[in-house]
Amino acid sequence: MKTVISVAVYGNNVVMSSLYASLQKRSDLEVRRFDKGLSDEGIGAREALPDVILFDLAAGQPDFAIPAMQKHPEILLIGVDLTSHRMLVLSGEQSHLATADDLMQVIGQAKMKTKQMS
């Protein structure tokens, strides 16, 4: 059985319109647009929340990004900048923080990931 990933494209500028048109061609994605922020009016009721939200990183940080990660940590937020061919992947994944050692473990993991990407 093929898994379909739900993707919401935030905004309607040229960059996001291009991505939207391109992603719609894929049979493994269910793609839709929204531009009202992460709310019931913006992208649908909780049961219809997307798996991924794409937004234009070059156009500035949308005001919904951090609150969205806190309210819906299961959604993956991806900021794209087609001019620099980069993306910023934001995850609401949370870790337990009880000591400075817990924090250092997360910092070390992030540093190793950064080195691998370089």
C-alpha positions in Angstrom: 0.0 0.0 0.0 1.4 3.4 -1.0 1.6 6.1 1.7 0.3 9.5 0.6 2.0 12.5 2.3 -0.2 15.5 2.9 1.6 18.8 2.0 0.4 22.3 2.5 2.0 25.1 0.6 1.9 28.4 2.4 1.5 31.5 0.3 0.9 32.3 -3.4 4.0 34.1 -4.6 5.9 32.9 -7.7 8.2 30.6 -5.7 5.4 28.8 -3.8 3.2 28.7 -6.9 6.0 26.9 -8.8 6.5 24.4 -6.0 2.8 23.8 -5.7 2.5 23.1 -9.5 5.5 20.8 -9.4 4.4 18.8 -6.4 0.9 18.4 -7.6 2.3 16.1 -10.3 3.4 13.5 -7.8 1.0 10.7 -7.0 2.6 10.1 -3.5 1.6 13.6 -2.3 -1.7 15.3 -1.5 -0.9 19.0 -2.1 -3.0 22.0 -1.1 -2.5 25.7 -0.6 -3.3 28.0 2.3 -2.4 31.6 3.2 -4.3 32.4 6.5 -1.9 30.8 9.0 -2.1 27.6 10.9 -5.7 27.7 12.1 -9.0 25.9 11.4 -9.8 28.6 8.9 -6.4 28.5 7.3 -5.6 24.9 6.6 -8.5 22.8 8.0 -9.6 21.1 11.1 -7.1 19.1 13.3 -8.0 15.8 11.5 -7.1 17.5 8.2 -3.7 18.9 9.3 -1.0 18.3 6.8 2.1 16.2 7.4 4.3 18.9 6.0 4.0 22.7 5.5 6.2 24.4 2.9 6.9 28.2 3.1 9.1 30.7 1.3 12.1 31.3 3.5 13.4 34.1 1.4 10.2 36.0 1.8 10.7 36.2 5.6 9.6 34.0 8.5 5.9 33.5 8.6 4.4 34.4 12.0 2.9 30.9 12.3 6.2 28.8 12.3 7.2 28.7 16.0 3.6 28.6 17.4 2.8 25.8 14.8 5.7 23.7 16.0 4.6 24.1 19.6 0.9 23.4 18.9 1.4 20.7 16.3 4.9 19.1 16.8 3.9 16.3 14.4 4.0 18.7 11.4 7.3 19.2 9.6 7.9 22.8 8.5 10.2 23.3 5.6 11.3 26.8 4.6 12.6 26.9 1.0 14.8 29.5 -0.7 15.0 28.7 -4.4 17.5 31.6 -5.0 20.1 30.0 -2.8 19.0 26.4 -3.4 18.6 25.8 0.3 15.9 24.7 2.7 15.5 25.0 6.4 13.8 22.0 8.0 12.0 22.7 11.3 10.8 19.9 13.5 8.7 20.1 16.6 10.5 17.1 17.9 11.0 17.5 21.6 13.6 16.2 24.0 13.6 15.9 27.8 15.8 18.6 29.4 16.7 17.9 33.0 20.4 18.7 33.1 23.0 20.6 31.2 24.3 17.2 30.0 20.9 16.7 28.3 21.4 20.0 26.5 25.0 19.2 25.5 23.9 15.8 24.0 21.4 17.6 21.7 24.0 20.3 20.8 26.5 17.5 20.0 24.0 15.7 17.8 23.2 18.9 15.9 26.8 19.7 15.5 27.5 16.2 14.0 24.6 16.6 11.6 25.9 20.0 10.5 29.4 18.6 9.8 27.9 15.7 7.8 25.9 18.2 5.6 29.0 20.3 4.9 
